Amino acid sequence: MKKIAALVLALVLALSCASALADATYTHFFTAEELAGTTDMNGFVAASPMTELNTIELKDDGTYVYTKLMATLNENYEVAEIATEQAALRYEIRYTYTGTYTQDGDQVTLNVPADCDFLEDWGILTTMGYMNNSQGKASEGARVTNYEGTDFDPMDNFGSQVYKFVGHDAAVNVTVNADGTFTYNAVASSDDD
């Protein structure tokens, strides 16, 4: 009987460890109203029907895939084309960061990323000459050149919650929720001391 109990206990412990290490995906959605006034290229973002869906995939090997997608999204959160009286609008600004993370319960720290794949497709704004499309991979030296005279490091969009180039020298801290969403943790400023 003791052997059976020990075997059952070992099995329960193995299953609980396996489930704790299982891949998990969490999302955070920003409405157009929440984006207004907070992003780079704010005039274009505010005038366009864009929202932002950020997704964190935590892998059981201790790595993450963190995607920030600002786009014209349909009700299924897929990139879509929206017809207006003037033109068909379709925007897709996608940054995908990879790196390692640590987790303590529901608290997750996304460490400084190892790499970033990005795509900036400004749709009709490019056709009209206001913006430039760009894409590439940071580790291959690709830069963001979304309008004349700009030269951004794609990694520098990592540190902000929304589309904003603020740097990538600090980790991003979030709280993951049982419903599959996550929230950004407030960062204390030096004024809070």
C-alpha positions as CSV (number, residue, x, y, z in Angstrom):
1,M,0.0,0.0,0.0
2,K,2.9,2.4,0.8
3,K,4.4,1.7,-2.6
4,I,1.1,2.6,-4.3
5,A,0.7,5.8,-2.3
6,A,4.3,6.7,-3.0
7,L,3.8,6.0,-6.7
8,V,0.6,8.1,-6.8
9,L,2.3,11.0,-5.0
10,A,5.2,10.8,-7.4
11,L,2.8,10.9,-10.4
12,V,0.9,13.9,-8.9
13,L,4.1,15.8,-8.3
14,A,5.4,15.0,-11.8
15,L,2.1,16.2,-13.4
16,S,2.0,19.4,-11.4
17,C,5.6,20.2,-12.4
18,A,4.8,19.5,-16.0
19,S,1.7,21.7,-15.9
20,A,3.7,24.5,-14.3
21,L,6.2,24.3,-17.1
22,A,3.7,24.2,-19.9
23,D,3.7,26.9,-22.6
24,A,1.2,29.6,-21.9
25,T,0.0,32.6,-23.9
26,Y,-1.3,35.9,-22.5
27,T,-2.7,39.0,-24.2
28,H,-3.3,42.7,-23.5
29,F,-5.5,44.8,-25.7
30,F,-5.3,48.6,-26.2
31,T,-8.3,50.4,-27.7
32,A,-7.9,53.3,-30.1
33,E,-8.9,55.6,-27.3
34,E,-6.2,54.2,-25.0
35,L,-3.6,54.6,-27.8
36,A,-4.5,58.2,-28.5
37,G,-1.7,60.5,-27.3
38,T,0.6,57.7,-26.1
39,T,2.4,56.4,-29.2
40,D,5.1,57.6,-31.6
41,M,3.6,58.8,-34.9
42,N,0.6,59.7,-32.8
43,G,-1.1,61.8,-35.4
44,F,-1.2,59.0,-37.9
45,V,-2.2,56.4,-35.2
46,A,-5.0,58.6,-33.8
47,A,-6.4,59.4,-37.3
48,S,-6.4,55.8,-38.3
49,P,-8.6,53.0,-37.0
50,M,-5.7,51.3,-35.2
51,T,-5.7,49.3,-32.0
52,E,-2.9,47.3,-30.4
53,L,-2.8,43.7,-29.3
54,N,0.2,42.6,-27.3
55,T,0.8,38.9,-26.8
56,I,3.3,37.1,-24.5
57,E,4.0,33.4,-25.1
58,L,5.9,31.9,-22.2
59,K,7.7,28.7,-23.3
60,D,8.5,25.9,-20.9
61,D,12.2,26.2,-21.7
62,G,12.4,29.7,-20.1
63,T,12.1,31.7,-23.3
64,Y,9.4,34.1,-24.4
65,V,8.0,35.5,-27.6
66,Y,6.5,38.9,-27.1
67,T,4.6,40.4,-30.0
68,K,3.3,44.0,-30.1
69,L,0.8,44.3,-33.0
70,M,-0.7,47.7,-33.7
71,A,-3.0,47.5,-36.7
72,T,-6.5,47.7,-38.1
73,L,-8.0,44.7,-36.4
74,N,-11.3,43.0,-36.9
75,E,-13.6,41.6,-34.2
76,N,-11.4,38.4,-34.1
77,Y,-8.2,40.5,-33.5
78,E,-6.9,39.7,-37.0
79,V,-5.3,42.3,-39.3
80,A,-8.1,43.5,-41.6
81,E,-8.8,46.0,-44.3
82,I,-11.4,48.6,-43.4
83,A,-13.3,50.3,-46.2
84,T,-14.0,54.0,-45.8
85,E,-15.4,56.5,-48.2
86,Q,-11.9,57.7,-49.1
87,A,-9.9,54.5,-49.3
88,A,-9.4,51.0,-48.0
89,L,-7.3,51.2,-44.8
90,R,-5.0,48.5,-43.7
91,Y,-2.1,49.1,-41.3
92,E,0.2,46.5,-39.7
93,I,2.9,47.5,-37.3
94,R,4.3,44.2,-35.8
95,Y,7.3,43.8,-33.4
96,T,8.2,40.3,-32.2
97,Y,10.8,40.1,-29.4
98,T,12.5,36.9,-28.2
99,G,14.5,36.4,-25.0
100,T,14.4,34.7,-21.6
101,Y,12.0,35.3,-18.7
102,T,11.7,34.6,-15.0
103,Q,8.4,33.9,-13.2
104,D,7.4,34.0,-9.6
105,G,3.7,33.0,-9.3
106,D,1.8,35.4,-11.5
107,Q,4.7,37.9,-11.7
108,V,6.7,37.6,-15.0
109,T,9.9,39.5,-15.9
110,L,10.7,39.6,-19.6
111,N,14.4,40.1,-19.7
112,V,16.1,42.4,-22.3
113,P,15.4,40.7,-25.6
114,A,17.9,38.8,-27.6
115,D,16.4,39.7,-31.0
116,C,13.5,41.4,-32.7
117,D,11.7,40.8,-36.0
118,F,9.7,43.7,-37.2
119,L,7.3,44.8,-39.9
120,E,6.0,48.3,-40.4
121,D,3.3,48.4,-43.2
122,W,1.7,51.9,-43.1
123,G,-0.6,51.1,-46.0
124,I,-2.2,54.1,-47.7
125,L,0.1,56.4,-45.7
126,T,3.0,54.9,-47.7
127,T,1.2,55.2,-51.0
128,M,0.5,58.9,-50.2
129,G,4.2,59.5,-49.4
130,Y,3.7,60.3,-45.6
131,M,5.4,57.1,-44.3
132,N,7.8,54.4,-45.4
133,N,7.4,50.7,-44.9
134,S,10.3,48.8,-43.3
135,Q,11.0,45.3,-42.0
136,G,13.8,43.1,-40.9
137,K,15.6,41.5,-38.0
138,A,17.6,43.5,-35.5
139,S,20.3,40.8,-35.3
140,E,20.9,41.3,-39.0
141,G,21.3,45.0,-38.6
142,A,17.9,46.1,-39.9
143,R,16.7,49.5,-38.9
144,V,13.3,51.2,-38.7
145,T,13.0,54.0,-41.3
146,N,9.3,54.8,-41.2
147,Y,9.7,58.3,-42.6
148,E,12.4,60.4,-44.2
149,G,15.4,61.0,-41.9
150,T,14.5,58.4,-39.2
151,D,16.7,55.6,-38.2
152,F,15.4,53.7,-35.1
153,D,16.8,50.6,-33.5
154,P,13.8,48.1,-33.6
155,M,14.9,46.9,-30.2
156,D,14.0,50.3,-28.7
157,N,10.2,49.6,-29.0
158,F,10.6,46.9,-26.4
159,G,10.6,49.1,-23.3
160,S,7.2,50.7,-23.8
161,Q,3.7,49.2,-23.5
162,V,2.6,50.7,-26.8
163,Y,4.3,51.7,-30.1
164,K,7.0,54.0,-28.8
165,F,10.7,54.0,-29.1
166,V,12.0,54.4,-25.5
167,G,14.9,51.9,-25.2
168,H,15.5,48.3,-24.5
169,D,18.0,48.3,-21.6
170,A,15.4,47.3,-18.9
171,A,13.2,44.3,-18.4
172,V,9.4,44.4,-18.9
173,N,7.4,43.3,-15.8
174,V,3.9,42.0,-16.1
175,T,1.2,40.2,-14.1
176,V,-0.3,37.2,-15.9
177,N,-3.9,36.4,-15.1
178,A,-5.8,33.2,-15.1
179,D,-8.2,34.4,-17.8
180,G,-5.3,34.5,-20.4
181,T,-4.7,38.3,-20.1
182,F,-1.8,40.2,-18.7
183,T,-1.3,43.6,-17.2
184,Y,1.8,45.8,-17.2
185,N,3.3,46.5,-13.8
186,A,3.9,50.1,-12.9
187,V,7.6,51.1,-12.9
188,A,8.6,53.3,-10.0
189,S,10.3,56.5,-11.1
190,S,13.2,58.1,-9.3
191,D,10.6,60.7,-8.1
192,D,8.8,57.9,-6.1
193,D,11.7,57.5,-3.7
